[in-house]
Amino acid sequence: MTLPVITNVHFYMVAVPAVLLLGISKSGFGAGFGSLAVPLMALAVPVPDAAAILMPLLFVMDVLGLAAFRRDVDYRLLKFLVPFGLVGIVAGTLLFRLLSPATVAGIVGVFTLLFLAQRLMFPPKPNDPLPRREVGAVLTVASGFTSFISHAGGPPLNAYLIPLRLSPIAFTATVAYFFFVVNLSKWIPYAWLGLLDLRNMATSLMLMPLAPIGVWVGVRIARRIDAKTFYLFIYAGMLLAGLKLVWDGFFAG
């Protein structure tokens, strides 16, 4: 029996770089770039299909991330983040049919760019107070929600984690473990919403060999980069993701 995979060449022209970017971002290096994966793939397929195709790939990437960073996680921070991320997943499930992915993308993009503008106009100082936990709770719920809608949970979470001034490896490890839990929690809601059909899963299988390549590249870089350069790449990823999300939300189509 032949699996009903997507055969459109244009799809693979955007899907291959999207999966590689997502794999690199799963290592923590250039974390903002991962939010470009669904918008890139949406150039060839509808957003819900793009999100569904990425689900098995995310699982493999997450497992590879767990193995690479198991000794570097800030578990105290992770215990704070996970419950709020799951609240965002529940909200995403309930609102999936009411809010268009484009609307969510536009909102996430605007707040991502506002956060970057604030960081550039008012650069952080060593003695600046850490962000309040209430702010962290709201941003983490937003991360779970936007992750469910379009796998774009990175920018809201980064907006809370970056001011905490974690080391690159602790940042990377904690984000990897957080999104493992968040992404694992999406499977039942995605199936309930009818997104995990045979064509999407077969197409995901075709792209699967790219998943470990992206993670491997990202892990090697993340362990060899200094903190200043690491966060510059995250800012660059968030800038590109923010611009792309705003475009998709308010100007495309």
C-alpha angles and dihedrals in degrees: 000000000000115000113235097239125166107266099183108125091208089060093057091046088064099028097058096057090039092057093045091050090048091051092050091048091051087065088060094247110121090359094178092061091071090071088066093065099083095039090051094049090044087069086075108023136025115279095248090054092048091051092048094048090054095052099086090040090053090052092054092045091048093051090050089050092051091054094047098048107028093121097048104055121124093224094183090058091042092055088055095047103045100065092051091046089055090051087057090052091054090049090049091051093051095044099037094102094042102050121053116230088237092059092049091046092052093050093048090048093052094050091045091055092045090053091050092047090052091051092049097044094043107029113203119257125212092247096048113126117254116253115273118260090237088061089048091052093053094046092047092051087050089050092054091046096049090042089058095047099045111348088258098128095123102083098054092045092047090052088063100036100046095065089051087072096221119177113262093252094047090047091050095047096046093048090048093053094043093054092044089063093040095048093045090054091057097067099082095043091047090051091046090053091052096244099125098076125157096258094053093046093047091050090050089054090054090055095043098099089064093059099076092041093060093044092047092052092047095047093051091051095043092056093051104042129094120239096251094053091042093057092043088059091048090052090049091050092049091049093053092042092048093050092046093047092049090049092049092045102047112012111029124084 
